[in-house]
């Protein structure tokens, strides 16, 4: 059953709509409720989106009033003139890249159609509705919740999933079997997407910021996760335990314990190279099964190396 929740955007929308209508009604504007509609339409999830949307709606409304003046003056106030106006107006706002303002401008155009006359008083009334609605929306959208807490939570939960996955890899390489259901893979995938979305929203809430260290962090984890997904079927196909597998399992365990925002990849790469050298000095396999298993283990070594190189290239101290 869905959880009943009132979010910050809902609260801002309610306040913005009420304030816009109250101001427009106080000033005695015709169609004052339309100021509330404008405010509702302009409140977006980020500051940048809200500002861009406000500009598109304002521009579209101005263009719409020009179209209304031309078409109604030439063709009169009838359904045919409305149809022809919309037929040409939509391609115009699309061409000018202000299509988000079509609905808002349509409301203004229909106001003019309902009044069946054009005058400076009517123009100023519509302009006031536009300014009040968009202006109130921009004011209430100044406040945006800090994403830092959610980003850190998402980062922490993702690292926990990575740790569990590596520990399960260790158990499988040690025992040759496991009851693990792999749910952490699905959770990690969801957390990566959530983290990237949160980081992108944080970027759009800061006008002077073009990037976010958390976004780079989650992109880095996304690349590592692709490697983990490639390793999963290889690990699960190893059904017999060998000394090399146990060593690699211990390495996975150590890697899992060290999953954190800091960068210790260089140390693990050195340990990995030493382990690869040890493997090469061991006696060659005498059975086909052992040969195939050791080939898979070498493949895993190479994949782990790629995993660690991705982390090494992630700048220390970013997050």
N, C-alpha and C positions, 0 to 999 in steps of 0.2 A: 504494500500500500504506500503511495507517495507521501512523503513527509510535508506537512503544511509549513511553509516558510515565507517570510516577508524579507526580501533582500534589500540592500542599500539602494539599488537602482529603482526598485518599486517605490520606496519611500521618497526618493528624489522626484520621481515622476508624479506622484500624488501631490507633493508640495508645489512642484513647478506648475502643474496644470491649474491647481487652485489659485496660486498667486497670479498667474497670467490672466485668468478669467476675472479675478477680483479687481485687478488694475484696469483692465479694459472696460469692465462694467462701471467702475468708479468714474472713469472719464466719459461715460455715456456713449461708447462706441457701438455702432450697429454690428450685429453678428459677433458680439463680444465672446461668445463661447468658442469661436474659432481660434482665439488666442491660446486657449487651453489645448486645442488639437495641435497647433503648431509646437507648443512646448513639449507635448508628449512625443511627437515625431522626432524632435531634435535631441532628445536625451539619449545618448549612446553609452556603450560600455567603457569607452576611453575618451580622454580629452581631445586627442587629435581627431578621432572619428566624429566627435560631436562638433568640433569647429569646422571640419570639412563639410559635414552634412548641413550645418547652419548656412554656410556660404552657398551651397548648391540650392537650398530651398529659397534663400533670399533672391538669388539671381533668377531662378525659375519663376518666382512670383513677379518680379519686375518684367520679365519677358512676357509672361502670361497677360499682364495688364496691357502691355503694348498690343499684343495679338487681339485682346478683347476690344480695345478701342478701334482697331482697324476693321475687324470683321463685323462688329456690331454696327459700326457707322456705315459700312458699305452694304451689308446684307440684312441688317435689322436683328431684332431679338426673336429668333425662331429656332426650332430644333435643327434645321438645315445648317444654319450658321454655326451652331455649336459643333455639329458633326464635322464640318469642314475645318473649323478651327482646330479641333483635336487631331484631325487627320494630318495637319501640317505642323501642329505644335509639338507632338511627340518626337518626330524625327529631328526637329530643331533642338530640343533639349538634349537628345541623345548625341547629336553632332557637337554641341557645345559642352558636353560632358557634365551636365547638371541634371541628369535624368532622375536622381533621387528626389528632386524637388517637384516632380510632376504632380503627385497627389496633392501637395500643399497648394501649388499654383492653380490646380483645378478647382479647389475650394474658393479661391479668390475670384476666379473667372465666373463661377456659378453665382457668387454674390452679385457681381455686376449684371449678370443675366437676369437675376431675380428682380433687381432694382429697375431694370429697363431704362437706365439713363446713365450718362457719364458726366462727371463734374469734378472740379478740384476738391470739393468737400468729400466726395465719395472716394477719390484717389487717396486723400490724406487719411481717411478712415481706414482704408485697407492697408496703407503703409504703416499706420500705427499698430494695427493688429499683428502685422508681420514682425515689426520691431519688438513689440512686447513679448510675443510668443517665443521668438528666437532668442531674444535677450535674456529672458528669465531662464530658458533652458541652459544657456551658456553659464549663467551665474550659478545655478544649482549644480552644474557639472564641474565646477571648480574643485569640489571635494571628490577625491577618489581614495578608496581605502589603500593602505600600504600593503603591497604584495609580498614584502620581505618574509613575513611569518609563514605564509602559504608556500612560498618558494623553498624556504628552509625545511619545512615539513615534508614537502614532496621530494626534496633531495635526500633527506634522512631515510624516508621510507624506501626510496629506490635503492639506496646503498644496502639497506637491510635485505632486500630481495636478491641483490647480487651476491651477498654473503651466503645466503641460504642456498642459492644455486651452486656456488662453488663448493660448499660443504657437501651437497648431494653428489657432485662430481667426484669428490674425494671418497665418499662412502662407496660409490659404485666401483671405482677403480680398485678399492681395497677388497671389496667383498664379491664383486662380479654380479651383484643383483641389488635391487632396491625396491621399496614400496612407494617411492616418491611419485606423486600424481602430477607434478610439473606446474601447479597452479601459479607459482612464483613467476614463471615466464609470462603468463598473461597479465599478472599484476604489474610487472616491470614495464611491459609494453604500454600499459595504460598510464603509468606514472610518467613515463618519458613524454608522451603526448600532452599530458596535463601540465607538466613542467614547462614545456616549450610554449604552450598557449599562455600560461601565466606570465612567463618572461616577456613574451611579445606584447601582452597587454601593458606590462610595466613600462616597456619602451614607449608605447603610444600615450602614456600618461605623463611623459616628460618631453616637452617641446624641443629641448636642446640636447636630447640624448638619442643617438642613432643606433646604439647597440646596448646589450645587457650581458654582464658576465655570466649570469645564470643561464641565459639562452645558449651561450657557447658551451657551458657546462653540460646542459642536457643534449646538445648536438653531439658532444664528445661521447656521452654515455650511449647515445643512440647508435653511433658507429661501433662501439664496443659490444652493444647488445646484439647487433647483427652477427658479430663473430661468435658470441655465446650461442646464438641460435644455430650456427653452422656446426659448432662443436657438439651440441646436444645429441644428434643421431649417431655421431661417431663414438661418443662415450657410452651410450646405451647399447651399442653393438659389440662392445668388449665384454665377453661373458666368461673370461678366464683370467685369473690374477697371476701376474708375473712381477718380478722385483722392479722392473722399469715402471710398470703401472702403479705400483705402490709409491714409488718415489714421486711420480707425477701427481698422484693423489695427494701426497703430503704438500706438494707445491701448490695445488689448488686450495688446500686448506689454509696455507699461509697467505695466499693471495686473497682469500675470502676474509681473513681476519684483518687485512690491511686495506679493505675498501673504504676509502674516505676521500674528502675533497682535496687533501694534500697530494703531493706528487712524489711517490717513492718508486716510480717505474724504473729508474736507472738501476737501483739496487736489485730489483727482481730480474731485470734483463741480464745483469751480470751472473746471478744465480742460475738463470735459465741456460746461459751459454756454457756454464760449468757442467750442468746436468746433461746437456747435449753432448759435450765432450766425453763425459763418463759413459753415456750410452754407446757411443761409437767404439769405445775401448773394450766393451763387454764382448764375450764370445758370440759368434754368429748363431742364429737360431738353427736348430736341426730339424724341427718339425714345421710343416706348412702352417699349422694353426698359430704357432708362436711367431712365425715370420709375418703373417697377416696382422697379428695383434701389434707387433712392434712397429709395423708400417703405420698403423693407425695412431700409435703413440707419437711417432715422429710428426705425423700430420697435426696432432694436437699441440705439439711443441711449437710448430710454426704458427699456428693460429694464436696461441698464447703470446707469442712474440709480437704479432700484429696488434693484439689487444693492448700490450704494454707500450708499444711505440705510439699508439694513439694517445695514451695517457701522458707519455713523456712530452709529446708536442703540445699538450695543453699547458698553458703558462702557469707556473706555480703562483699561488697567492690570489688567483682570480676568484676562486671559490673552492 
